[in-house]
């Protein structure tokens, strides 16, 4: 049960990585805040079309996703829940490693999997 877990708080000053992306011409920036051990602990997405419904929903998604990571949801489980979601905008991306995405959430999940999944971090213990 999630309430039995304690929320892991990110350090006040933390490392992060920012990635510029585009899905079907919709540009955005993904910033991933990291725990001291390099695990993602929060995400922020800034879409080029601020004030839009899409931007607002993306911000809500980021908050939920970040809180889930802080309560211990493994990145692989989070990715599995969002990878493959289909809605507009979808189509070609600006990332040669992920040439097509079925939605912005699909793209974000696939990017996080590529950059932070277990197969990319051989030093991590896999339970």
N, C-alpha and C positions, 0 to 999 in steps of 0.2 A: 504494500500500500504506500502510495507516494507520501502521505502525511507522516509516515514513520521515518522518513529521511530528513536530514538536515541540509539546508541550502548552503552550498559552497560559494562564498563570496569572492569575487575577483579582487586582486590587489588594487589599491588606489591608483598606483601607476603600473601599467601593464603593457606588454608588447601586443602589437596587432599587425595585421596584414590587410591591405586594401587592394581590391581587384576590380578593374573597370570591365564591364561586360555590355553586351548588346544582344537582345533577342528580338528578331524580326524588326530591327530598327528602333526598338525601345531601349535607350541607354540607361545604365545605372552603375552604381558603385557599391560593392559589397565590402564591408569592413568586418573582420573577425577579430574580436578581443580574445586574448589567450591567457589561460592560467599559467603559473610559473613553469609547469612541466610541459607546456606547449599544446595542451588540449584546448580546443575551442570552448569558450565560456559564455560568449555573447556574439550576436550578429546584428549588424545594422545595414540596411539597404537604403540608398538614396537614389530615387528614380528621377530622371530628367523632367518628368511631367509632374512637378510638385502641385499639391492641391487636388489632384485627381482622386477618384475613388480607388483606382489601382494603387496609388501611393499610400493612401490611408490603410487599405487592407494589408499591404505589404508591411507597414509599420506594426500593425497588430500581430501579424505572423512573426515578425522579428522578436517582439516581446515574449510571446508564448514559447518560441523556439529557445530563446536565451534562458528563460526561467527553467524550462525542461532540462537543458544542459546543466544548469547550476544545481538542480536537484538530482543529478546523477544519470540522466538518460544518456546512454552511450551514443556517440555520433552515428554509429552504424545503424542503430535502431531508429534514430531520427531520420536519417537518409532513406531508410526503407519505407517510411510512412509518406514521404513527399516525392520520391523519385517516381516518375511516370505519370504524375498528375497532368491532365490535359485541359487546357483552356487558353484563350487568347490573352496576350500575344504568344504565338508559337512560331517556330520556324528556324531559319539559320541564325547562328550566333557568331560572335566575333572571336571565339576561342577555337583554335584548330583541334584541341583535345576533346572538345564537345561541340561538334559541328552543327548539330540540330538539337533543339529542345522542344518539348511538348507544352511548356509553360515556363514562366519565370521561376516558379517554385521547383519545377523539375530541373532547371538549369542550376539553381542554387544547391539543391541536394546533390546533383552529380558533381558539381565543383567541390563541395565539401568532402564528398567521398574520395575524389581524386587527390585532393590536397591533404586530408586529415584522416582518411580511413586506415584501418589496421594494416592493409597491404602496403601502404606508403610509409608506415612507421614501424620498421622491424625491431626497434628497441623496446616497444611497448609490450607489456605482458597481455596476452590474450586469454581471457577467462573462459 
